[in-house]
Amino acid sequence: MPNFILHRLKDMIPTLFGVSLLAFILIRLIPGDPAMLLLGERGADPEVYQAMRKSMGLDQPKPVQYLNFLKNAVQGDLGRSIVSKKSVTREFFDRFPATVELGLCALIFAIILGIPFGIIASVKRNSFFDYFLMGTSLVGYSMPIFWWGLILIIIFSVHLGITPVSGRINVIFDVQTITGFYLIDTLINPELIEEEGFAPFFSAVRHLILPSIAMGTIPLAVIARMTRSSMLEVLNQDYMRTAKAKGLSLMRQVLVHALRNAFIPIITVIGLMLGSLVTGAILTETIFSWPGIGKWLVASILALDYPVIQGGLLFIAFMIVTINLTVDFLYVLINPQLRK
């Protein structure tokens, strides 16, 4: 087991290095100059402009800029935002809980519906339920997040008024950040509960509903189709025919014998979807004005905030690689033969 983990950890280093180099190159291909953008009309003064570029480290050759960034990143310093002047690491972790909370809610939504949909479709193969559920999942997979999110806002927020249009919680509630997760912070703050009751918690839940559905629709479709495919393969095995011949109930056949053996591919796709939710958060958070990493990165790209973009992409790459490592570790726990 230790050798397996060390081998996977070694693979992380070239991946993160490649992401950092690619991010550095692509960012500098974006038209515009961050110094000129920040100075505005004052950028017409050559001395002020050159002083600004020097303060940002943009006066140095590109290879030197990258090596400086890499050296500082290894030491845990990703620089300071050009716009806010705050530490990139601090800004990232200030917004990280919001993105994680949204991503986990979206994944829970996808798992709760996706796995049962796939099981029903496999058990009722080639029936109306199979065609309907798989057809619906195909439609869900095909819908772009930005379009689906806007449709949800128009229907449930604008016309029906059931959910808020944007934001993370009603602005009238002053939630003190303890864990960064509003669903937790609104329940563990006794002063807030004494003053407002559980209204802040329900406000946080209502704000989570639409973005979670918008971001969880594609993972739901993928999980449902993978569950169906994996279950069909297992249901055709000899030991499943034996279980049926013994007179076991259908629920016991499916949940105890079939689902457990079909779970490795399902875990794989859940892990991959968890990684994709990080990137999907960029669109979802922008549409719903969710104060997370995705919205932060979009604003930084528009402002050509090089340190934030580089640091944010590196953090996201690290998260995705860590998720994949965790999925590999779960493989080994489920099937010890993979340790070899």
Buried (B, 14 or more C-beta within 10 A) or exposed (E): EEEBEEEBEEEBEEBBBEBBEEBBEEBEEEEEBBBBBBBEEEBEEEEEBEBBBEEBBBBBEEEEBBEEBBEBBEEEBBBBBBBBEEBBBEBBEBBBBBBBBBBBBBBEBBBEBBBEBBBBBBBBEEEEBBEBBBEBBEEBBEBEBEEBBBEBBEEBBEEEEEBBBBEBBBEEBEBEEEEBBBBBBBBEBEEBBEEBEEBBBEBBBBBBBBBBBBBBBBBBBBBBBBBBBBBBBBBEBEEBEEBEEEEBEEEEBBEEBBBEBBBBBBBBBBBBBBBBBBEBBBBBBBBBEBBBBBBBBBEBBEBBBBBBBBBBBBBBBBBBBEBBBBBBBBBBEEEEEEEE
